[in-house]
Amino acid sequence: MKKHGRFMVGLVGVAAVVTYLIWTGVSETMVYYLTPQELLARVEADPSFRNLGVKVSGMVVPGTYERVPGELLHRFTVRDLADPSITFPVEYRDALPDTFTDEAEVVLEGRLREDGVFEATTLLTKCGSRYEASPEELTG
């Protein structure tokens, strides 16, 4: 009986360590997915929210894209999909995806800085028209 007791204590200890590792791993990699309107509202309500990494989806405002000469720095403005009056500037320091255009729908991952600029570390473009089935394919 004594051997079974030690085994159970060891099993509970291993389970506790595994649970702790899973919990800390998930909480460290968790990222909020927000619209620009939600992001700006959260930052206004709690300025410390700027320190959290977030994903934001929006639309690139036409005519706002510029590349800084001599650097791998891209600047553009993103607007909310539901409320086009809500915008914020974005800086991205990496190569742009091939599907990035002046009116692309984008998903950005990064942080909103104190100066109101969203510093993106990851940029993904949504380009549904390239990958959606054409009407002929759907009916045929």
Phi and psi in degrees as a GROMACS rama.xvg file:
@    title "Ramachandran Plot"
@    xaxis  label "Phi"
@    yaxis  label "Psi"
@TYPE xy
-66.0082  -36.6473  LYS-2
-65.0637  -39.307  LYS-3
-66.3867  -35.8783  HIS-4
-64.3282  -44.0458  GLY-5
-64.9109  -41.1553  ARG-6
-61.108  -44.1396  PHE-7
-65.339  -41.2014  MET-8
-62.3673  -44.2485  VAL-9
-63.0648  -42.1332  GLY-10
-63.3149  -43.4136  LEU-11
-64.2137  -40.1316  VAL-12
-62.519  -44.8708  GLY-13
-64.2823  -42.4815  VAL-14
-62.3552  -39.0232  ALA-15
-65.3352  -42.8865  ALA-16
-64.919  -44.3513  VAL-17
-63.0378  -43.3839  VAL-18
-61.1403  -43.9291  THR-19
-60.9399  -45.5074  TYR-20
-63.6734  -40.9352  LEU-21
-64.9693  -45.9024  ILE-22
-61.2009  -47.1061  TRP-23
-69.1032  -35.293  THR-24
-65.1478  -42.067  GLY-25
-68.8194  -44.2278  VAL-26
-69.189  -29.3071  SER-27
-76.2061  -28.8874  GLU-28
-99.9637  0.274825  THR-29
-69.9235  133.83  MET-30
-130.965  133.279  VAL-31
-74.2378  144.429  TYR-32
-114.9  112.049  TYR-33
-129.944  162.256  LEU-34
-88.9345  162.923  THR-35
-55.5326  -39.0006  PRO-36
-62.2709  -44.3533  GLN-37
-65.9093  -40.9359  GLU-38
-61.1762  -50.4771  LEU-39
-64.4178  -36.0068  LEU-40
-66.5864  -41.4832  ALA-41
-66.6923  -40.1994  ARG-42
-67.1255  -37.6304  VAL-43
-65.4756  -40.3798  GLU-44
-72.5412  -35.6466  ALA-45
-143.569  96.8648  ASP-46
-58.6628  -23.0311  PRO-47
-70.2658  -10.774  SER-48
-63.7943  -20.0701  PHE-49
-59.753  -27.9229  ARG-50
-77.0165  -10.9416  ASN-51
-91.2265  142.363  LEU-52
-75.9994  136.662  GLY-53
-135.914  160.004  VAL-54
-108.456  134.462  LYS-55
-130.488  133.98  VAL-56
-107.801  146.805  SER-57
-173.814  -171.352  GLY-58
-119.204  135.343  MET-59
-68.6935  130.664  VAL-60
-75.8671  124.13  VAL-61
-56.7227  137.054  PRO-62
85.167  1.1743  GLY-63
-100.646  -9.11465  THR-64
-73.0685  134.73  TYR-65
-147.46  145.89  GLU-66
-108.623  131.909  ARG-67
-75.9861  121.06  VAL-68
-61.0808  138.034  PRO-69
79.8169  -0.542414  GLY-70
-132.026  163.233  GLU-71
-97.8637  60.4286  LEU-72
-124.411  125.67  LEU-73
-116.105  136.334  HIS-74
-125.313  138.101  ARG-75
-162.257  171.726  PHE-76
-113.446  141.032  THR-77
-115.942  140.369  VAL-78
-117.263  157.002  ARG-79
-69.6392  141.254  ASP-80
-69.0126  -35.9081  LEU-81
-86.1408  -34.47  ALA-82
-128.955  93.1003  ASP-83
-61.2877  -12.876  PRO-84
-76.8546  -14.1613  SER-85
-94.8231  114.409  ILE-86
-135.984  162.508  THR-87
-154.911  149.772  PHE-88
-76.8252  151.378  PRO-89
-128.421  141.753  VAL-90
-122.418  133.121  GLU-91
-134.804  125.419  TYR-92
-111.453  69.674  ARG-93
-168.207  175.053  ASP-94
-68.9138  139.257  ALA-95
-80.449  148.491  LEU-96
-63.5291  153.441  PRO-97
-60.4135  -28.8338  ASP-98
-85.9057  3.29605  THR-99
-72.4105  126.656  PHE-100
-132.206  176.507  THR-101
-70.4193  -10.3435  ASP-102
-131.407  28.785  GLU-103
-76.4955  149.256  ALA-104
-86.3906  127.539  GLU-105
-125.283  156.572  VAL-106
-121.92  121.656  VAL-107
-112.668  142.939  LEU-108
-121.84  131.441  GLU-109
166.179  -149.271  GLY-110
-135.241  149.42  ARG-111
-89.5443  115.128  LEU-112
-74.1175  170.365  ARG-113
-60.3092  -32.37  GLU-114
-81.4078  4.16294  ASP-115
88.3999  1.5084  GLY-116
-91.5372  133.09  VAL-117
-85.2732  117.178  PHE-118
-93.8592  103.209  GLU-119
-86.0809  133.527  ALA-120
-102.021  -21.5327  THR-121
-135.736  138.327  THR-122
-133.887  122.727  LEU-123
-120.316  142.768  LEU-124
-108.63  145.48  THR-125
-102.39  125.287  LYS-126
-136.727  68.8714  CYS-127
-60.9725  -31.3187  GLY-128
-65.1112  -26.9954  SER-129
-75.3247  -25.8085  ARG-130
-115.237  -4.32897  TYR-131
-80.5895  151.657  GLU-132
-70.9128  142.973  ALA-133
-74.068  159.047  SER-134
-57.2817  -33.2453  PRO-135
-65.7455  -37.5744  GLU-136
-69.1921  -32.2946  GLU-137
-71.4707  -35.952  LEU-138
-87.5418  -24.085  THR-139
